[in-house]
Amino acid sequence: MNVKKCMFPAAGYGTRFLPATKSMPKEMLPIVNRPLIEFGVEEACEAGMTDICVVTGRGKRALEDHFDTNFELEHQIAGSSKEAALDQIRELTEACTFSYTRQRAMRGLGDAVLTGRTLVGNEPFGLVLADDLCLNLAGDGVLKQMKALAETHDCSVIAVMDVPDDQVSKYGIVVGEAMEKNLLKVSSMVEKPAIEEAPSNLAVIGRYVLGPEIFAHIENTEPGAGGEIQLTDALNALAKSGKLLAYRFEGLRFDCGSIDGFVEATNYYYDNVVNKG
């Protein structure tokens, strides 16, 4: 695997943050002064995945505008102390290329990934769910860690973490055989099981490095409740072929799709990055 592309499914409505997300993409919610998706793109760029592929939807133009030049704004602040605030985003837009396609209907994460196939083509790719904020201030970002494993083992890799019993029913849960420290060969996955039916407490979070064969598995996945196509079902099929690893990553993960997680992430980033700068 030589992974150069990273897909960002970003067509969801973000209903848990209404009314803020009525007209603003949830991926643009700021952690202090940086939108969530910018953290994800920075993580991908660090991993050498500089071809950024975004699956958007209606009302998501702010995502495209953020990774573009704003001539009027930049002219107004040119030469002032405020110009330095744009340094990080300018570095990202210069280092990466961005392409976009639209998911016409909300039919689940599997459908969103399949929609993004037109952007990534028949190549391996990273996959980032931007409302899962992953930070590792002491070392490599999560995607960089995963890319190294994917390339070493020539295998798809998903990020996992142990969760408490009362959280198991919110995640895809994996079971597998230990290969080395923090790395398992996945044998099966279950989407949001009740705790008494869960095979483990090892939950999948929003970081993946996938081979292009995942698209065939998604195409063969039957829609479930609400007509949604679950990525977990396709990953389960991939696991049965022996080509899926689960990695307990180094770093912290914040569920910024929930208000509690978003506040926790904001406080952590302010205390450990902004206020130390």
C-alpha positions in Angstrom: 0.0 0.0 0.0 1.3 3.4 -1.0 -1.4 5.7 0.5 -1.5 9.2 -0.9 -5.2 10.0 -0.8 -7.6 10.7 2.1 -11.4 10.7 2.0 -13.5 12.9 4.2 -17.3 12.0 4.3 -18.9 15.3 5.2 -22.4 15.2 3.9 -24.2 14.6 7.3 -26.6 17.1 8.8 -25.1 17.3 12.3 -28.5 17.3 14.0 -27.0 16.9 17.5 -25.7 20.5 17.2 -28.9 22.2 16.0 -29.5 25.1 15.6 -25.8 25.9 15.1 -25.7 23.4 12.2 -28.9 24.6 10.5 -26.8 26.6 8.0 -23.2 25.7 9.0 -21.5 22.3 8.3 -20.8 20.4 11.5 -17.3 19.9 10.2 -16.7 23.6 10.4 -17.5 23.8 14.2 -14.5 25.4 15.8 -12.2 23.9 18.4 -11.2 27.3 19.8 -10.3 29.0 16.5 -9.8 26.0 14.1 -12.6 24.0 12.5 -12.8 20.3 13.0 -12.1 19.4 9.4 -8.9 21.4 9.4 -7.5 19.2 12.2 -8.3 16.1 10.1 -6.7 17.5 6.9 -3.6 18.4 8.9 -3.4 14.9 10.3 -3.7 13.5 6.7 -1.1 15.8 5.4 1.3 14.8 8.1 0.8 11.2 7.0 1.7 12.1 3.4 -1.9 11.8 2.3 -2.0 15.2 0.5 -4.7 14.4 -2.0 -7.8 15.3 0.0 -11.1 14.0 -1.3 -14.3 15.4 0.3 -17.8 13.9 0.0 -20.1 16.8 0.6 -23.8 17.5 0.4 -26.2 20.4 0.1 -25.3 23.4 2.2 -21.6 22.4 2.6 -20.0 25.1 0.4 -18.2 26.5 3.5 -15.9 23.5 3.4 -14.7 24.3 -0.1 -14.3 28.0 0.8 -12.3 27.3 3.9 -9.6 25.5 1.8 -9.5 28.3 -0.8 -8.1 31.8 -0.9 -10.3 34.7 0.4 -8.9 37.6 -1.5 -11.0 40.3 0.1 -10.2 39.1 3.7 -6.5 38.6 3.0 -6.2 41.9 1.4 -7.7 43.6 4.4 -5.4 42.0 6.9 -2.2 42.0 4.8 0.7 43.3 6.8 -1.2 43.3 10.1 -0.6 41.1 13.1 -3.9 39.3 12.2 -2.3 37.8 9.1 -0.3 35.2 11.1 -3.7 33.6 12.1 -3.9 32.3 8.5 -0.4 30.7 8.5 -1.6 27.1 9.3 -4.4 27.0 6.8 -2.2 28.6 4.1 0.4 25.8 4.7 -2.3 23.2 4.3 -3.8 24.6 1.1 -0.4 24.9 -0.4 0.7 21.3 0.6 -2.6 19.6 -0.4 -4.9 19.3 -3.4 -8.7 19.2 -2.8 -11.4 17.6 -4.8 -15.1 17.3 -4.0 -18.2 15.3 -4.9 -21.7 15.2 -3.5 -23.7 12.5 -1.8 -27.2 13.1 -3.1 -29.0 11.3 -0.3 -28.1 10.3 3.3 -27.9 6.5 2.9 -25.2 5.7 5.5 -21.5 5.9 5.8 -21.0 3.0 3.4 -22.8 4.8 0.7 -20.8 8.0 1.4 -17.6 6.1 1.0 -18.8 4.5 -2.2 -19.7 7.9 -3.5 -16.1 9.0 -2.9 -14.8 6.2 -5.1 -14.9 8.6 -8.1 -12.3 10.7 -6.3 -9.9 8.1 -4.9 -10.2 5.7 -7.8 -8.6 2.2 -7.6 -6.1 3.2 -4.9 -5.7 2.7 -1.2 -6.9 5.7 0.9 -7.2 7.1 4.3 -10.7 7.7 5.7 -11.3 10.4 8.3 -14.6 11.1 10.1 -13.9 14.7 11.1 -16.1 14.8 14.1 -13.7 12.3 15.7 -10.9 14.6 16.7 -7.6 12.7 17.3 -4.6 14.4 18.9 -1.2 13.1 19.8 0.8 16.0 21.0 3.8 13.8 21.9 4.3 12.0 18.7 3.0 11.0 15.3 -0.6 11.6 14.4 -3.0 8.6 14.3 -3.2 8.4 10.5 0.6 8.4 10.2 0.8 5.5 12.7 -1.8 3.6 10.7 -0.3 4.2 7.3 3.0 2.7 8.5 1.2 -0.4 9.6 -0.9 -0.7 6.4 2.2 -0.4 4.2 4.2 -2.9 6.4 1.5 -5.5 6.4 -0.1 -4.7 3.0 -3.4 -4.7 4.7 -6.3 -2.4 5.6 -6.2 -1.0 9.1 -8.9 0.4 11.4 -8.3 2.4 14.5 -9.8 1.0 17.7 -10.0 1.9 21.4 -11.4 0.2 24.5 -14.7 1.7 25.7 -16.7 1.2 28.9 -19.6 -1.1 28.9 -22.2 1.6 28.8 -20.7 3.0 25.6 -20.4 -0.3 23.6 -23.9 0.0 22.0 -22.7 3.3 20.3 -19.9 1.8 18.2 -18.9 -0.9 15.8 -17.2 -3.6 18.0 -14.4 -5.9 16.8 -12.9 -9.2 17.9 -9.7 -10.6 16.7 -6.4 -12.3 17.3 -3.4 -10.4 18.7 -0.5 -10.1 16.3 1.8 -7.8 18.2 1.5 -5.0 20.8 -1.7 -3.0 20.1 -2.4 -4.8 16.8 -5.0 -7.4 16.1 -6.1 -9.4 13.1 -9.8 -8.8 12.9 -12.0 -11.9 12.6 -15.4 -10.2 12.9 -17.3 -7.0 13.7 -20.7 -6.1 15.1 -22.4 -2.8 14.6 -23.7 -1.2 17.8 -24.4 -4.4 19.8 -26.1 -4.6 23.2 -23.5 -5.1 25.9 -24.7 -8.7 26.5 -24.2 -9.5 22.8 -20.9 -7.6 22.3 -17.8 -9.8 21.5 -15.5 -7.3 23.2 -15.2 -3.7 24.3 -12.9 -2.8 21.4 -14.6 0.0 19.5 -13.9 1.3 16.0 -13.4 5.1 15.8 -13.3 7.4 12.8 -9.8 6.6 11.3 -9.3 4.0 8.6 -6.7 3.1 6.0 -8.4 1.0 3.4 -7.5 -0.9 0.2 -9.7 -0.3 -2.9 -11.3 -3.8 -2.5 -13.5 -2.2 0.2 -15.6 -0.7 -2.6 -16.6 -4.2 -3.9 -17.6 -5.2 -0.4 -19.8 -2.1 0.0 -21.5 -2.8 -3.3 -22.4 -6.2 -2.1 -23.7 -4.9 1.3 -27.5 -4.9 1.6 -29.1 -1.8 3.0 -30.2 -2.0 6.6 -32.6 0.0 8.8 -33.7 3.3 7.1 -32.1 2.1 3.8 -28.7 2.9 5.1 -25.6 1.0 3.9 -23.3 0.4 6.9 -19.5 0.5 6.4 -19.2 -1.9 9.3 -20.9 -4.7 7.2 -18.4 -4.2 4.4 -15.5 -4.2 6.8 -16.8 -7.4 8.3 -16.7 -9.0 4.9 -13.1 -7.7 4.5 -12.2 -9.2 7.8 -13.4 -12.6 6.8 -11.0 -12.5 3.9 -8.2 -12.0 6.4 -7.2 -8.5 5.2 -8.2 -6.3 8.1 -6.1 -5.2 11.1 -7.3 -3.3 14.2 -4.8 -0.9 15.9 -5.0 0.6 19.4 -3.5 3.9 18.5 -1.3 6.3 20.5 -3.0 9.5 21.3 -6.4 10.9 22.5 -9.7 10.8 20.7 -12.6 13.2 21.3 -16.1 12.5 20.1 -16.9 15.9 18.8 -20.2 14.6 17.3 -21.5 14.9 20.9 -21.8 18.2 22.8 -19.9 16.7 25.8 -17.1 15.5 23.7 -16.9 18.8 21.8 -16.6 20.8 25.0 -14.0 18.3 26.4 -11.9 18.7 23.2 -12.2 22.5 23.2 -11.0 22.6 26.8 -8.1 20.2 26.2 -6.9 22.1 23.1 -7.1 25.4 24.8 -5.3 24.3 27.9 -2.6 22.2 26.1 -2.0 24.1 22.8 -3.5 27.6 22.7 -2.8 28.7 26.2 0.7 27.3 26.0 1.5 29.0 22.7 
